[in-house]
Amino acid sequence: MSDDIDAKIAAQRANLEQTLDAIEDKLNVPKQASRFADKAKVAYDENPVPWIVGATAVGITVVGIVAWALFSNDD
């Protein structure tokens, strides 16, 4: 009976360890950022057109916001 309890305790500890490792992995911001950057690089290498279109759209939006802020008449 003691061996059965010890086995259950060992299994629960292993399960808890795996869970804590998974949580730590998800909360590790530099590691997640690195994974995202790797995925983005692969996506860009496979098809750069959407990335170029997106970057152009962001650039136009930023220029438009800056122009609006500079030339609007907010007296």
All heavy atoms as a GROMACS GRO file, in nm:
protein
  568
    1MET      N    1   0.083  -0.119   0.000
    1MET     CA    2   0.000   0.000   0.000
    1MET      C    3   0.087   0.125   0.000
    1MET      O    4   0.057   0.221  -0.067
    1MET     CB    5  -0.093  -0.002   0.121
    1MET     CG    6  -0.177   0.121   0.130
    1MET     SD    7  -0.336   0.079   0.189
    1MET     CE    8  -0.408   0.237   0.191
    2SER      N    9   0.194   0.123   0.074
    2SER     CA   10   0.284   0.238   0.080
    2SER      C   11   0.349   0.264  -0.056
    2SER      O   12   0.369   0.380  -0.093
    2SER     CB   13   0.392   0.214   0.186
    2SER     OG   14   0.481   0.323   0.188
    3ASP      N   15   0.376   0.156  -0.128
    3ASP     CA   16   0.436   0.173  -0.261
    3ASP      C   17   0.336   0.239  -0.357
    3ASP      O   18   0.375   0.320  -0.441
    3ASP     CB   19   0.479   0.037  -0.317
    3ASP     CG   20   0.599  -0.021  -0.243
    3ASP    OD1   21   0.673   0.059  -0.182
    3ASP    OD2   22   0.617  -0.143  -0.248
    4ASP      N   23   0.207   0.205  -0.341
    4ASP     CA   24   0.103   0.264  -0.425
    4ASP      C   25   0.092   0.414  -0.398
    4ASP      O   26   0.082   0.494  -0.492
    4ASP     CB   27  -0.030   0.194  -0.398
    4ASP     CG   28  -0.139   0.239  -0.493
    4ASP    OD1   29  -0.107   0.260  -0.612
    4ASP    OD2   30  -0.254   0.253  -0.449
    5ILE      N   31   0.096   0.453  -0.273
    5ILE     CA   32   0.089   0.594  -0.236
    5ILE      C   33   0.214   0.668  -0.285
    5ILE      O   34   0.204   0.778  -0.340
    5ILE     CB   35   0.072   0.611  -0.083
    5ILE    CG1   36  -0.066   0.560  -0.042
    5ILE    CG2   37   0.088   0.756  -0.042
    5ILE    CD1   38  -0.088   0.555   0.107
    6ASP      N   39   0.330   0.607  -0.268
    6ASP     CA   40   0.455   0.668  -0.316
    6ASP      C   41   0.452   0.688  -0.467
    6ASP      O   42   0.498   0.790  -0.518
    6ASP     CB   43   0.575   0.583  -0.275
    6ASP     CG   44   0.602   0.586  -0.126
    6ASP    OD1   45   0.554   0.680  -0.058
    6ASP    OD2   46   0.671   0.495  -0.077
    7ALA      N   47   0.396   0.590  -0.538
    7ALA     CA   48   0.387   0.602  -0.684
    7ALA      C   49   0.292   0.715  -0.724
    7ALA      O   50   0.320   0.791  -0.816
    7ALA     CB   51   0.340   0.470  -0.745
    8LYS      N   52   0.180   0.726  -0.652
    8LYS     CA   53   0.086   0.834  -0.681
    8LYS      C   54   0.148   0.970  -0.652
    8LYS      O   55   0.130   1.066  -0.728
    8LYS     CB   56  -0.042   0.817  -0.600
    8LYS     CG   57  -0.131   0.706  -0.650
    8LYS     CD   58  -0.258   0.696  -0.569
    8LYS     CE   59  -0.345   0.582  -0.619
    8LYS     NZ   60  -0.470   0.571  -0.541
    9ILE      N   61   0.220   0.980  -0.541
    9ILE     CA   62   0.287   1.105  -0.506
    9ILE      C   63   0.390   1.142  -0.612
    9ILE      O   64   0.398   1.257  -0.656
    9ILE     CB   65   0.352   1.096  -0.366
    9ILE    CG1   66   0.243   1.091  -0.258
    9ILE    CG2   67   0.445   1.213  -0.341
    9ILE    CD1   68   0.294   1.061  -0.120
   10ALA      N   69   0.468   1.044  -0.656
   10ALA     CA   70   0.569   1.069  -0.760
   10ALA      C   71   0.504   1.113  -0.890
   10ALA      O   72   0.552   1.205  -0.958
   10ALA     CB   73   0.654   0.944  -0.782
   11ALA      N   74   0.391   1.052  -0.924
   11ALA     CA   75   0.320   1.089  -1.047
   11ALA      C   76   0.266   1.231  -1.036
   11ALA      O   77   0.274   1.309  -1.132
   11ALA     CB   78   0.208   0.990  -1.075
   12GLN      N   79   0.210   1.264  -0.921
   12GLN     CA   80   0.158   1.400  -0.901
   12GLN      C   81   0.269   1.504  -0.905
   12GLN      O   82   0.252   1.613  -0.960
   12GLN     CB   83   0.082   1.408  -0.767
   12GLN     CG   84  -0.052   1.339  -0.770
   12GLN     CD   85  -0.149   1.400  -0.869
   12GLN    OE1   86  -0.151   1.521  -0.889
   12GLN    NE2   87  -0.227   1.316  -0.934
   13ARG      N   88   0.383   1.471  -0.846
   13ARG     CA   89   0.498   1.564  -0.850
   13ARG      C   90   0.544   1.586  -0.993
   13ARG      O   91   0.575   1.699  -1.033
   13ARG     CB   92   0.613   1.510  -0.765
   13ARG     CG   93   0.594   1.532  -0.619
   13ARG     CD   94   0.717   1.489  -0.543
   13ARG     NE   95   0.697   1.512  -0.401
   13ARG     CZ   96   0.754   1.443  -0.306
   13ARG    NH1   97   0.838   1.345  -0.335
   13ARG    NH2   98   0.730   1.471  -0.179
   14ALA      N   99   0.551   1.478  -1.070
   14ALA     CA  100   0.592   1.490  -1.210
   14ALA      C  101   0.493   1.575  -1.288
   14ALA      O  102   0.531   1.660  -1.369
   14ALA     CB  103   0.607   1.352  -1.273
   15ASN      N  104   0.364   1.554  -1.263
   15ASN     CA  105   0.260   1.630  -1.330
   15ASN      C  106   0.270   1.778  -1.291
   15ASN      O  107   0.260   1.866  -1.377
   15ASN     CB  108   0.123   1.575  -1.292
   15ASN     CG  109   0.011   1.638  -1.373
   15ASN    OD1  110   0.036   1.700  -1.476
   15ASN    ND2  111  -0.111   1.623  -1.327
   16LEU      N  112   0.290   1.806  -1.164
   16LEU     CA  113   0.304   1.944  -1.117
   16LEU      C  114   0.428   2.009  -1.179
   16LEU      O  115   0.424   2.125  -1.221
   16LEU     CB  116   0.312   1.949  -0.965
   16LEU     CG  117   0.331   2.086  -0.902
   16LEU    CD1  118   0.215   2.177  -0.936
   16LEU    CD2  119   0.346   2.074  -0.751
   17GLU      N  120   0.536   1.935  -1.187
   17GLU     CA  121   0.659   1.988  -1.246
   17GLU      C  122   0.637   2.025  -1.392
   17GLU      O  123   0.679   2.132  -1.437
   17GLU     CB  124   0.772   1.885  -1.234
   17GLU     CG  125   0.904   1.934  -1.287
   17GLU     CD  126   1.015   1.831  -1.274
   17GLU    OE1  127   0.994   1.726  -1.211
   17GLU    OE2  128   1.123   1.857  -1.329
   18GLN      N  129   0.568   1.938  -1.466
   18GLN     CA  130   0.540   1.968  -1.607
   18GLN      C  131   0.450   2.091  -1.620
   18GLN      O  132   0.471   2.175  -1.708
   18GLN     CB  133   0.472   1.848  -1.674
   18GLN     CG  134   0.564   1.730  -1.695
   18GLN     CD  135   0.489   1.610  -1.753
   18GLN    OE1  136   0.366   1.607  -1.754
   18GLN    NE2  137   0.564   1.512  -1.800
   19THR      N  138   0.351   2.102  -1.532
   19THR     CA  139   0.261   2.216  -1.536
   19THR      C  140   0.335   2.345  -1.507
   19THR      O  141   0.318   2.446  -1.575
   19THR     CB  142   0.146   2.196  -1.435
   19THR    OG1  143   0.076   2.076  -1.468
   19THR    CG2  144   0.050   2.314  -1.438
   20LEU      N  145   0.420   2.344  -1.404
   20LEU     CA  146   0.496   2.464  -1.369
   20LEU      C  147   0.595   2.502  -1.479
   20LEU      O  148   0.615   2.620  -1.507
   20LEU     CB  149   0.568   2.443  -1.236
   20LEU     CG  150   0.478   2.435  -1.113
   20LEU    CD1  151   0.559   2.402  -0.990
   20LEU    CD2  152   0.401   2.564  -1.094
   21ASP      N  153   0.654   2.402  -1.543
   21ASP     CA  154   0.745   2.430  -1.655
   21ASP      C  155   0.669   2.495  -1.772
   21ASP      O  156   0.719   2.587  -1.835
   21ASP     CB  157   0.813   2.302  -1.702
   21ASP     CG  158   0.921   2.254  -1.607
   21ASP    OD1  159   0.964   2.333  -1.521
   21ASP    OD2  160   0.962   2.136  -1.619
   22ALA      N  161   0.548   2.446  -1.798
   22ALA     CA  162   0.467   2.502  -1.906
   22ALA      C  163   0.427   2.646  -1.874
   22ALA      O  164   0.432   2.734  -1.962
   22ALA     CB  165   0.344   2.417  -1.930
   23ILE      N  166   0.391   2.672  -1.748
   23ILE     CA  167   0.354   2.808  -1.708
   23ILE      C  168   0.475   2.900  -1.719
   23ILE      O  169   0.466   3.011  -1.771
   23ILE     CB  170   0.297   2.809  -1.565
   23ILE    CG1  171   0.161   2.740  -1.562
   23ILE    CG2  172   0.287   2.951  -1.511
   23ILE    CD1  173   0.107   2.715  -1.423
   24GLU      N  174   0.589   2.853  -1.672
   24GLU     CA  175   0.712   2.934  -1.680
   24GLU      C  176   0.746   2.965  -1.825
   24GLU      O  177   0.786   3.077  -1.858
   24GLU     CB  178   0.828   2.860  -1.613
   24GLU     CG  179   0.958   2.936  -1.619
   24GLU     CD  180   1.075   2.857  -1.560
   24GLU    OE1  181   1.062   2.736  -1.536
   24GLU    OE2  182   1.181   2.919  -1.541
   25ASP      N  183   0.729   2.868  -1.912
   25ASP     CA  184   0.758   2.887  -2.054
   25ASP      C  185   0.666   2.993  -2.115
   25ASP      O  186   0.711   3.078  -2.191
   25ASP     CB  187   0.743   2.754  -2.127
   25ASP     CG  188   0.794   2.760  -2.269
   25ASP    OD1  189   0.906   2.808  -2.290
   25ASP    OD2  190   0.720   2.716  -2.359
   26LYS      N  191   0.538   2.989  -2.080
   26LYS     CA  192   0.443   3.085  -2.133
   26LYS      C  193   0.469   3.226  -2.081
   26LYS      O  194   0.445   3.324  -2.151
   26LYS     CB  195   0.300   3.045  -2.097
   26LYS     CG  196   0.250   2.926  -2.172
   26LYS     CD  197   0.219   2.962  -2.314
   26LYS     CE  198   0.159   2.843  -2.387
   26LYS     NZ  199   0.134   2.872  -2.525
   27LEU      N  200   0.517   3.239  -1.958
   27LEU     CA  201   0.538   3.370  -1.898
   27LEU      C  202   0.678   3.427  -1.924
   27LEU      O  203   0.707   3.538  -1.883
   27LEU     CB  204   0.512   3.363  -1.747
   27LEU     CG  205   0.368   3.331  -1.708
   27LEU    CD1  206   0.356   3.319  -1.556
   27LEU    CD2  207   0.272   3.435  -1.760
   28ASN      N  208   0.762   3.353  -1.993
   28ASN     CA  209   0.897   3.398  -2.024
   28ASN      C  210   0.889   3.487  -2.149
   28ASN      O  211   0.891   3.439  -2.262
   28ASN     CB  212   0.987   3.277  -2.048
   28ASN     CG  213   1.132   3.315  -2.062
   28ASN    OD1  214   1.165   3.428  -2.095
   28ASN    ND2  215   1.220   3.219  -2.037
   29VAL      N  216   0.880   3.618  -2.126
   29VAL     CA  217   0.858   3.713  -2.236
   29VAL      C  218   0.972   3.710  -2.339
   29VAL      O  219   0.945   3.705  -2.460
   29VAL     CB  220   0.834   3.855  -2.181
   29VAL    CG1  221   0.823   3.956  -2.294
   29VAL    CG2  222   0.708   3.857  -2.095
   30PRO      N  223   1.098   3.714  -2.298
   30PRO     CA  224   1.204   3.711  -2.400
   30PRO      C  225   1.198   3.584  -2.487
   30PRO      O  226   1.220   3.591  -2.608
   30PRO     CB  227   1.333   3.716  -2.319
   30PRO     CG  228   1.295   3.779  -2.190
   30PRO     CD  229   1.154   3.736  -2.163
   31LYS      N  230   1.167   3.472  -2.425
   31LYS     CA  231   1.159   3.347  -2.501
   31LYS      C  232   1.041   3.352  -2.598
   31LYS      O  233   1.054   3.310  -2.714
   31LYS     CB  234   1.142   3.230  -2.404
   31LYS     CG  235   1.158   3.095  -2.464
   31LYS     CD  236   1.152   2.989  -2.354
   31LYS     CE  237   1.205   2.858  -2.401
   31LYS     NZ  238   1.204   2.757  -2.295
   32GLN      N  239   0.927   3.404  -2.554
   32GLN     CA  240   0.810   3.415  -2.642
   32GLN      C  241   0.836   3.514  -2.755
   32GLN      O  242   0.796   3.491  -2.869
   32GLN     CB  243   0.686   3.457  -2.561
   32GLN     CG  244   0.638   3.352  -2.464
   32GLN     CD  245   0.594   3.224  -2.530
   32GLN    OE1  246   0.541   3.224  -2.641
   32GLN    NE2  247   0.618   3.113  -2.464
   33ALA      N  248   0.904   3.624  -2.724
   33ALA     CA  249   0.937   3.723  -2.828
   33ALA      C  250   1.030   3.662  -2.932
   33ALA      O  251   1.015   3.687  -3.053
   33ALA     CB  252   1.000   3.846  -2.764
   34SER      N  253   1.124   3.582  -2.886
   34SER     CA  254   1.217   3.516  -2.978
   34SER      C  255   1.142   3.419  -3.070
   34SER      O  256   1.168   3.413  -3.190
   34SER     CB  257   1.325   3.443  -2.899
   34SER     OG  258   1.408   3.371  -2.985
   35ARG      N  259   1.049   3.345  -3.012
   35ARG     CA  260   0.969   3.252  -3.093
   35ARG      C  261   0.886   3.327  -3.197
   35ARG      O  262   0.876   3.286  -3.312
   35ARG     CB  263   0.876   3.169  -3.005
   35ARG     CG  264   0.946   3.062  -2.927
   35ARG     CD  265   0.847   2.980  -2.848
   35ARG     NE  266   0.917   2.880  -2.769
   35ARG     CZ  267   0.863   2.817  -2.667
   35ARG    NH1  268   0.740   2.843  -2.631
   35ARG    NH2  269   0.933   2.728  -2.600
   36PHE      N  270   0.826   3.439  -3.153
   36PHE     CA  271   0.746   3.519  -3.246
   36PHE      C  272   0.833   3.573  -3.359
   36PHE      O  273   0.794   3.571  -3.476
   36PHE     CB  274   0.677   3.634  -3.173
   36PHE     CG  275   0.599   3.723  -3.264
   36PHE    CD1  276   0.477   3.683  -3.316
   36PHE    CD2  277   0.649   3.847  -3.302
   36PHE    CE1  278   0.406   3.764  -3.402
   36PHE    CE2  279   0.579   3.929  -3.388
   36PHE     CZ  280   0.457   3.887  -3.438
   37ALA      N  281   0.951   3.622  -3.325
   37ALA     CA  282   1.042   3.675  -3.426
   37ALA      C  283   1.083   3.566  -3.525
   37ALA      O  284   1.090   3.591  -3.646
   37ALA     CB  285   1.164   3.736  -3.359
   38ASP      N  286   1.109   3.447  -3.474
   38ASP     CA  287   1.145   3.336  -3.562
   38ASP      C  288   1.030   3.302  -3.658
   38ASP      O  289   1.051   3.281  -3.777
   38ASP     CB  290   1.183   3.213  -3.481
   38ASP     CG  291   1.314   3.231  -3.404
   38ASP    OD1  292   1.391   3.323  -3.437
   38ASP    OD2  293   1.337   3.152  -3.309
   39LYS      N  294   0.908   3.298  -3.603
   39LYS     CA  295   0.791   3.268  -3.687
   39LYS      C  296   0.770   3.377  -3.791
   39LYS      O  297   0.737   3.350  -3.907
   39LYS     CB  298   0.666   3.254  -3.601
   39LYS     CG  299   0.661   3.126  -3.522
   39LYS     CD  300   0.533   3.118  -3.441
   39LYS     CE  301   0.527   2.993  -3.357
   39LYS     NZ  302   0.402   2.985  -3.278
   40ALA      N  303   0.788   3.503  -3.751
   40ALA     CA  304   0.770   3.614  -3.844
   40ALA      C  305   0.874   3.608  -3.955
   40ALA      O  306   0.843   3.634  -4.072
   40ALA     CB  307   0.779   3.747  -3.769
   41LYS      N  308   0.998   3.574  -3.920
   41LYS     CA  309   1.104   3.564  -4.021
   41LYS      C  310   1.073   3.454  -4.122
   41LYS      O  311   1.088   3.474  -4.243
   41LYS     CB  312   1.239   3.540  -3.955
   41LYS     CG  313   1.354   3.538  -4.054
   41LYS     CD  314   1.487   3.523  -3.984
   41LYS     CE  315   1.606   3.523  -4.075
   41LYS     NZ  316   1.592   3.478  -4.210
   42VAL      N  317   1.027   3.341  -4.072
   42VAL     CA  318   0.991   3.231  -4.162
   42VAL      C  319   0.875   3.273  -4.252
   42VAL      O  320   0.877   3.247  -4.373
   42VAL     CB  321   0.956   3.104  -4.081
   42VAL    CG1  322   0.891   2.999  -4.168
   42VAL    CG2  323   1.080   3.048  -4.014
   43ALA      N  324   0.775   3.339  -4.195
   43ALA     CA  325   0.660   3.383  -4.274
   43ALA      C  326   0.704   3.484  -4.380
   43ALA      O  327   0.657   3.480  -4.494
   43ALA     CB  328   0.553   3.444  -4.183
   44TYR      N  329   0.793   3.576  -4.342
   44TYR     CA  330   0.842   3.675  -4.439
   44TYR      C  331   0.922   3.607  -4.550
   44TYR      O  332   0.908   3.642  -4.667
   44TYR     CB  333   0.929   3.779  -4.369
   44TYR     CG  334   0.982   3.883  -4.466
   44TYR    CD1  335   0.903   3.989  -4.507
   44TYR    CD2  336   1.111   3.873  -4.517
   44TYR    CE1  337   0.951   4.083  -4.596
   44TYR    CE2  338   1.159   3.966  -4.606
   44TYR     CZ  339   1.079   4.071  -4.646
   44TYR     OH  340   1.126   4.163  -4.736
   45ASP      N  341   1.005   3.510  -4.512
   45ASP     CA  342   1.085   3.440  -4.613
   45ASP      C  343   0.997   3.362  -4.710
   45ASP      O  344   1.029   3.351  -4.829
   45ASP     CB  345   1.185   3.346  -4.546
   45ASP     CG  346   1.297   3.420  -4.475
   45ASP    OD1  347   1.318   3.539  -4.505
   45ASP    OD2  348   1.363   3.359  -4.387
   46GLU      N  349   0.885   3.308  -4.661
   46GLU     CA  350   0.796   3.232  -4.748
   46GLU      C  351   0.715   3.322  -4.842
   46GLU      O  352   0.693   3.286  -4.957
   46GLU     CB  353   0.700   3.148  -4.662
   46GLU     CG  354   0.767   3.031  -4.595
   46GLU     CD  355   0.672   2.952  -4.506
   46GLU    OE1  356   0.553   2.988  -4.497
   46GLU    OE2  357   0.719   2.855  -4.445
   47ASN      N  358   0.669   3.438  -4.790
   47ASN     CA  359   0.588   3.528  -4.872
   47ASN      C  360   0.600   3.670  -4.817
   47ASN      O  361   0.527   3.707  -4.726
   47ASN     CB  362   0.442   3.483  -4.873
   47ASN     CG  363   0.358   3.564  -4.969
   47ASN    OD1  364   0.410   3.644  -5.046
   47ASN    ND2  365   0.228   3.544  -4.964
   48PRO      N  366   0.689   3.752  -4.873
   48PRO     CA  367   0.710   3.886  -4.818
   48PRO      C  368   0.603   3.988  -4.856
   48PRO      O  369   0.596   4.094  -4.795
   48PRO     CB  370   0.846   3.927  -4.876
   48PRO     CG  371   0.856   3.850  -5.003
   48PRO     CD  372   0.786   3.720  -4.977
   49VAL      N  373   0.518   3.959  -4.953
   49VAL     CA  374   0.421   4.058  -5.002
   49VAL      C  375   0.330   4.109  -4.890
   49VAL      O  376   0.314   4.231  -4.875
   49VAL     CB  377   0.340   4.002  -5.121
   49VAL    CG1  378   0.230   4.098  -5.162
   49VAL    CG2  379   0.434   3.975  -5.238
   50PRO      N  380   0.267   4.024  -4.809
   50PRO     CA  381   0.180   4.079  -4.704
   50PRO      C  382   0.255   4.166  -4.604
   50PRO      O  383   0.201   4.264  -4.552
   50PRO     CB  384   0.122   3.956  -4.635
   50PRO     CG  385   0.144   3.842  -4.728
   50PRO     CD  386   0.260   3.879  -4.813
   51TRP      N  387   0.378   4.132  -4.577
   51TRP     CA  388   0.459   4.211  -4.484
   51TRP      C  389   0.490   4.348  -4.543
   51TRP      O  390   0.487   4.450  -4.472
   51TRP     CB  391   0.588   4.137  -4.448
   51TRP     CG  392   0.560   4.013  -4.369
   51TRP    CD1  393   0.536   3.888  -4.418
   51TRP    CD2  394   0.549   4.005  -4.228
   51TRP    NE1  395   0.513   3.802  -4.315
   51TRP    CE2  396   0.521   3.870  -4.196
   51TRP    CE3  397   0.562   4.096  -4.124
   51TRP    CZ2  398   0.504   3.827  -4.065
   51TRP    CZ3  399   0.546   4.052  -3.994
   51TRP    CH2  400   0.517   3.920  -3.964
   52ILE      N  401   0.521   4.352  -4.671
   52ILE     CA  402   0.550   4.479  -4.737
   52ILE      C  403   0.425   4.565  -4.743
   52ILE      O  404   0.429   4.686  -4.714
   52ILE     CB  405   0.610   4.454  -4.878
   52ILE    CG1  406   0.747   4.386  -4.865
   52ILE    CG2  407   0.620   4.583  -4.957
   52ILE    CD1  408   0.802   4.331  -4.995
   53VAL      N  409   0.312   4.505  -4.777
   53VAL     CA  410   0.186   4.579  -4.781
   53VAL      C  411   0.151   4.632  -4.642
   53VAL      O  412   0.111   4.748  -4.626
   53VAL     CB  413   0.072   4.490  -4.836
   53VAL    CG1  414  -0.064   4.556  -4.819
   53VAL    CG2  415   0.097   4.456  -4.983
   54GLY      N  416   0.167   4.548  -4.541
   54GLY     CA  417   0.138   4.591  -4.404
   54GLY      C  418   0.228   4.704  -4.359
   54GLY      O  419   0.182   4.801  -4.298
   55ALA      N  420   0.357   4.693  -4.388
   55ALA     CA  421   0.452   4.798  -4.349
   55ALA      C  422   0.419   4.929  -4.422
   55ALA      O  423   0.427   5.037  -4.363
   55ALA     CB  424   0.595   4.754  -4.380
   56THR      N  425   0.381   4.919  -4.548
   56THR     CA  426   0.343   5.038  -4.624
   56THR      C  427   0.218   5.102  -4.564
   56THR      O  428   0.211   5.225  -4.550
   56THR     CB  429   0.320   5.002  -4.771
   56THR    OG1  430   0.438   4.941  -4.824
   56THR    CG2  431   0.284   5.123  -4.853
   57ALA      N  432   0.121   5.021  -4.529
   57ALA     CA  433  -0.002   5.074  -4.468
   57ALA      C  434   0.027   5.143  -4.336
   57ALA      O  435  -0.027   5.250  -4.307
   57ALA     CB  436  -0.103   4.961  -4.448
   58VAL      N  437   0.113   5.083  -4.255
   58VAL     CA  438   0.150   5.144  -4.127
   58VAL      C  439   0.221   5.277  -4.152
   58VAL      O  440   0.195   5.377  -4.085
   58VAL     CB  441   0.237   5.049  -4.042
   58VAL    CG1  442   0.299   5.120  -3.924
   58VAL    CG2  443   0.154   4.930  -3.993
   59GLY      N  444   0.313   5.278  -4.248
   59GLY     CA  445   0.386   5.401  -4.280
   59GLY      C  446   0.293   5.512  -4.326
   59GLY      O  447   0.304   5.627  -4.281
   60ILE      N  448   0.200   5.479  -4.413
   60ILE     CA  449   0.104   5.579  -4.462
   60ILE      C  450   0.017   5.630  -4.347
   60ILE      O  451  -0.010   5.750  -4.336
   60ILE     CB  452   0.018   5.521  -4.576
   60ILE    CG1  453   0.105   5.500  -4.700
   60ILE    CG2  454  -0.102   5.608  -4.606
   60ILE    CD1  455   0.038   5.421  -4.810
   61THR      N  456  -0.024   5.540  -4.260
   61THR     CA  457  -0.106   5.579  -4.145
   61THR      C  458  -0.031   5.674  -4.053
   61THR      O  459  -0.084   5.776  -4.008
   61THR     CB  460  -0.153   5.455  -4.067
   61THR    OG1  461  -0.226   5.370  -4.156
   61THR    CG2  462  -0.239   5.492  -3.948
   62VAL      N  463   0.094   5.642  -4.024
   62VAL     CA  464   0.175   5.727  -3.936
   62VAL      C  465   0.195   5.865  -3.999
   62VAL      O  466   0.179   5.967  -3.933
   62VAL     CB  467   0.311   5.661  -3.903
   62VAL    CG1  468   0.406   5.758  -3.837
   62VAL    CG2  469   0.288   5.538  -3.816
   63VAL      N  470   0.228   5.868  -4.127
   63VAL     CA  471   0.246   5.996  -4.196
   63VAL      C  472   0.115   6.075  -4.194
   63VAL      O  473   0.114   6.196  -4.170
   63VAL     CB  474   0.296   5.975  -4.340
   63VAL    CG1  475   0.288   6.102  -4.421
   63VAL    CG2  476   0.439   5.922  -4.338
   64GLY      N  477   0.004   6.009  -4.216
   64GLY     CA  478  -0.126   6.077  -4.213
   64GLY      C  479  -0.159   6.133  -4.076
   64GLY      O  480  -0.208   6.246  -4.064
   65ILE      N  481  -0.132   6.059  -3.972
   65ILE     CA  482  -0.157   6.108  -3.836
   65ILE      C  483  -0.069   6.227  -3.802
   65ILE      O  484  -0.114   6.327  -3.744
   65ILE     CB  485  -0.139   5.994  -3.733
   65ILE    CG1  486  -0.252   5.892  -3.749
   65ILE    CG2  487  -0.136   6.047  -3.591
   65ILE    CD1  488  -0.233   5.767  -3.668
   66VAL      N  489   0.057   6.218  -3.840
   66VAL     CA  490   0.149   6.330  -3.814
   66VAL      C  491   0.105   6.453  -3.892
   66VAL      O  492   0.102   6.564  -3.838
   66VAL     CB  493   0.295   6.291  -3.849
   66VAL    CG1  494   0.386   6.411  -3.848
   66VAL    CG2  495   0.346   6.185  -3.750
   67ALA      N  496   0.069   6.436  -4.019
   67ALA     CA  497   0.024   6.550  -4.100
   67ALA      C  498  -0.103   6.610  -4.041
   67ALA      O  499  -0.118   6.733  -4.034
   67ALA     CB  500   0.001   6.505  -4.244
   68TRP      N  501  -0.195   6.525  -3.999
   68TRP     CA  502  -0.319   6.574  -3.939
   68TRP      C  503  -0.290   6.653  -3.811
   68TRP      O  504  -0.348   6.758  -3.788
   68TRP     CB  505  -0.410   6.454  -3.910
   68TRP     CG  506  -0.535   6.489  -3.836
   68TRP    CD1  507  -0.640   6.563  -3.881
   68TRP    CD2  508  -0.567   6.450  -3.703
   68TRP    NE1  509  -0.736   6.572  -3.785
   68TRP    CE2  510  -0.694   6.503  -3.674
   68TRP    CE3  511  -0.502   6.375  -3.606
   68TRP    CZ2  512  -0.756   6.484  -3.552
   68TRP    CZ3  513  -0.564   6.356  -3.486
   68TRP    CH2  514  -0.689   6.410  -3.458
   69ALA      N  515  -0.197   6.601  -3.730
   69ALA     CA  516  -0.163   6.670  -3.605
   69ALA      C  517  -0.095   6.805  -3.633
   69ALA      O  518  -0.118   6.902  -3.563
   69ALA     CB  519  -0.071   6.582  -3.521
   70LEU      N  520  -0.014   6.812  -3.737
   70LEU     CA  521   0.057   6.935  -3.767
   70LEU      C  522  -0.031   7.039  -3.834
   70LEU      O  523  -0.018   7.159  -3.808
   70LEU     CB  524   0.178   6.906  -3.858
   70LEU     CG  525   0.294   6.829  -3.794
   70LEU    CD1  526   0.398   6.797  -3.901
   70LEU    CD2  527   0.354   6.907  -3.680
   71PHE      N  528  -0.120   6.998  -3.923
   71PHE     CA  529  -0.195   7.092  -4.005
   71PHE      C  530  -0.339   7.113  -3.963
   71PHE      O  531  -0.410   7.188  -4.027
   71PHE     CB  532  -0.190   7.049  -4.152
   71PHE     CG  533  -0.050   7.044  -4.206
   71PHE    CD1  534   0.009   6.924  -4.246
   71PHE    CD2  535   0.026   7.161  -4.217
   71PHE    CE1  536   0.138   6.921  -4.295
   71PHE    CE2  537   0.154   7.157  -4.267
   71PHE     CZ  538   0.210   7.038  -4.306
   72SER      N  539  -0.383   7.048  -3.858
   72SER     CA  540  -0.521   7.070  -3.813
   72SER      C  541  -0.530   7.202  -3.737
   72SER      O  542  -0.434   7.247  -3.673
   72SER     CB  543  -0.568   6.955  -3.726
   72SER     OG  544  -0.496   6.951  -3.605
   73ASN      N  545  -0.645   7.266  -3.745
   73ASN     CA  546  -0.666   7.394  -3.677
   73ASN      C  547  -0.736   7.370  -3.544
   73ASN      O  548  -0.857   7.378  -3.535
   73ASN     CB  549  -0.750   7.488  -3.763
   73ASN     CG  550  -0.670   7.538  -3.882
   73ASN    OD1  551  -0.549   7.551  -3.874
   73ASN    ND2  552  -0.739   7.567  -3.992
   74ASP      N  553  -0.661   7.342  -3.441
   74ASP     CA  554  -0.716   7.323  -3.308
   74ASP      C  555  -0.688   7.447  -3.226
   74ASP      O  556  -0.596   7.453  -3.146
   74ASP     CB  557  -0.653   7.200  -3.241
   74ASP     CG  558  -0.693   7.071  -3.308
   74ASP    OD1  559  -0.796   7.070  -3.376
   74ASP    OD2  560  -0.621   6.969  -3.290
   75ASP      N  561  -0.768   7.549  -3.246
   75ASP     CA  562  -0.745   7.675  -3.176
   75ASP      C  563  -0.802   7.671  -3.038
   75ASP      O  564  -0.893   7.636  -2.991
   75ASP     CB  565  -0.803   7.793  -3.253
   75ASP     CG  566  -0.723   7.816  -3.380
   75ASP    OD1  567  -0.603   7.786  -3.381
   75ASP    OD2  568  -0.783   7.865  -3.478
   0.00000   0.00000   0.00000
